[in-house]
Structures are given as structure tokens and as C-alpha cells.
Amino acid sequence: MELKCLIVDDEALARRGMEKFVRNSEGLVLYESCGSSLTAFEILKANAIDILLLDIQMPNLTGLSLLKQLPNKPVTIVTTAYSNYAIEGFELEVMDYLIKPISFTRFTKAINKAKEYIRLSRRIDESSETYDYFFIKCENRYEKLFYEDLLFVEAMQNYVILHTAAKKYISHLTLKSVEEYLPASKFLKVQKSFMVAMAKIDAINGQEITIGKRVIAIGRHQKDEVLKTILAGKLLKR
């Protein structure tokens, strides 16, 4: 599996370092390296990029502003000298957040995480149609979960917690990666940090959903669409 990488950084020296890392990494292909988010935006509109290596502080358009404008984001690894954007980065569901200077070891760790996510995402259609379960990596082992046992998924910065009635599963994934894997007909994102199994909802009270003993707030801007999806064809009327 060869993965196309796009490097975006306004510092030429930093770009050359990333280019070297990509060329020395098995399975990666350097598609292009550019110094502007505006240039990157045009490249991403016209080409399918697998992994985006993205600086934050750049003129005209910051890296995070670029991500906000992309309707279909590649798997993104932030490469920056600033740590204070980490929370915003993870809210935009970046795969990893690397602080300069970046070692090849740290780069490789982030790339391996991206590779694993991409491998899983490319099996989404086949596995969701064929199987009633999936596997998720927790620490150094793969745990088997049945779709019907999953109550909700909670995002916590650079990892997720998958809640079942019996157990919690913690994995270093983004909520985006889990959302793309779960069947859209059964699971729904109700705010930036939560996805819920619609069949497991016990009650809806105003802006809140109850699943067992857990109360989950519905996102303010998502309320109408969430209620429409959950209640479609299931609301008893007078």
C-alpha cells in the first residue's frame, strides 16, 4: 500500500526535513511539498492525498484555517513549533500533533498510526456489510466488539473511549476515524465529542440524550438534524 503525502510548511528547511523523512519511510510517496496553505488548498481540491503533513503558523492562511475549509480532509499530522494549538488541532480530528524539532522516531510513530487508520478505513464497506463485529486496538492487543453492544463513543483529545454496558475500551484513534467506520444507519454524531448508538437511546429531553445512566448533551447547532434523524419514522403521533 503506497500512501501519497503532501507537505505544507512555509519554512524551506522544515520542508526539506519532512521530505527526507517521507522518502525514508516505507510505503510513503511524496506527492508534493509546498510553502503555502493557499497552494495546498488548490492541490487538495484537485487530488486525492492520503496523508497531509501540515504546519500551523503560515502567512495568509494558517494550517488550522485550511483544515476548517476542507470538506474532505486527508489524514492529517500537524508539524509545528507551537504546542498551544494542540486542543484545537485535535478538535479538528488531526491524527497526531508533532512539536518541532521532530525526530524520525517520533515521525514514524505518527505515520504508523496514520497507516493503521487508513488500512482500517479502506475495509469499512466490506466489514460493515459482512460482519456484525469489529476489532479495535487497545494498548498492545486487539479487542473484539459487537456493533450491537456499543452504547456510545466519547472523544478525549487524541484518543477515544468506546462504552458498552460491560466495559470501556480506550484506543488512540480520533472520533472521525470511528465515525467513518461505524454504520451511519445505526450510529450518529450528536456533538463534536460524542457518537451514540441510536437504538440504545433511552430518552431525549430537550438538548440532552440519556443512555443508561449517562446524559449526553446534543450540540447546539446539531440539535434539529440530530432529532430529525433519531425520530424519523419512530415518533408516535396523536
QUIMO-V854374 format. One record per backbone hydrogen bond with DSSP energy under -0.5 kcal/mol. NH is the residue of the N-H (numbers start at 1). CO is the residue of the C=O. E is the energy in kcal/mol with one decimal. If there is no record, write none. Layout:
nh = <NH,NH>
co = <CO,CO>
e = <E,E>
This chain:
nh = <3,5,6,7,8,9,12,15,16,17,18,19,20,21,22,23,24,25,26,28,29,31,31,32,34,40,41,42,43,44,45,46,47,49,50,51,52,53,53,54,54,55,58,61,63,66,67,68,69,69,70,70,71,73,75,77,78,78,79,80,86,89,90,91,92,93,94,95,96,98,100,100,107,108,109,110,111,112,113,114,115,116,117,118,119,120,121,122,123,124,127,128,129,130,131,134,136,138,138,141,143,143,145,147,149,150,150,151,152,153,154,155,156,159,160,161,162,163,163,164,165,169,171,173,178,179,180,181,182,186,187,188,190,190,191,194,195,196,197,198,198,200,201,202,203,205,206,207,208,209,210,211,211,214,216,216,218,219,222,223,226,227,228,229,230,231,232,234,235,236>
co = <27,29,51,32,53,34,10,11,12,13,14,15,16,17,18,19,20,22,24,25,3,5,29,5,7,36,37,38,39,40,41,42,43,47,4,4,75,6,51,52,77,8,56,59,56,62,63,64,65,66,66,67,69,71,50,52,76,96,54,98,83,85,86,87,88,90,89,76,76,78,80,98,103,104,105,106,107,108,109,110,111,112,113,114,115,116,117,118,120,121,123,124,125,126,127,145,143,136,141,138,136,141,134,132,146,146,147,163,163,195,161,193,159,156,171,154,169,152,161,167,149,162,160,171,174,175,176,177,178,183,183,196,188,194,194,191,153,188,151,186,196,197,198,210,210,208,204,205,205,216,203,209,214,211,209,214,207,190,219,219,222,223,224,225,226,227,228,231,231,234>
e = <-3.1,-3.1,-2.2,-2.2,-2.9,-2.3,-0.6,-2.2,-2.4,-1.9,-2.2,-2.9,-2.1,-2.0,-2.7,-2.5,-1.6,-1.6,-0.5,-1.6,-2.8,-2.4,-0.9,-1.3,-2.8,-2.1,-2.4,-1.5,-2.0,-2.9,-1.7,-1.2,-1.4,-0.9,-1.3,-2.4,-3.0,-3.0,-0.6,-0.7,-2.3,-2.4,-1.2,-2.7,-2.3,-2.1,-2.0,-1.8,-1.1,-0.8,-0.8,-0.9,-0.6,-0.5,-1.8,-3.0,-0.5,-2.5,-2.8,-2.7,-1.6,-2.6,-2.5,-2.0,-1.2,-1.3,-1.6,-3.0,-1.0,-3.2,-3.1,-0.5,-2.3,-2.7,-1.8,-1.8,-2.4,-2.6,-1.7,-2.0,-2.9,-2.2,-2.0,-2.5,-2.6,-2.1,-2.7,-1.9,-1.5,-1.2,-2.7,-2.7,-1.5,-1.7,-2.5,-2.6,-2.4,-0.5,-3.0,-1.8,-3.3,-0.6,-3.1,-1.8,-1.6,-0.8,-1.1,-3.0,-1.1,-2.9,-2.9,-2.7,-3.0,-1.1,-2.8,-3.0,-3.1,-2.8,-0.6,-2.4,-0.6,-2.4,-2.3,-2.0,-1.5,-2.9,-2.3,-0.8,-2.3,-1.7,-1.9,-2.5,-0.6,-1.7,-1.3,-1.2,-2.1,-2.8,-2.7,-2.3,-0.7,-1.7,-1.1,-3.0,-1.3,-2.6,-0.5,-0.5,-1.5,-2.9,-2.8,-0.5,-2.8,-2.2,-3.2,-0.5,-3.4,-3.2,-1.0,-1.0,-2.9,-2.8,-2.2,-2.2,-2.6,-2.6,-0.9,-2.6,-0.7,-0.6>
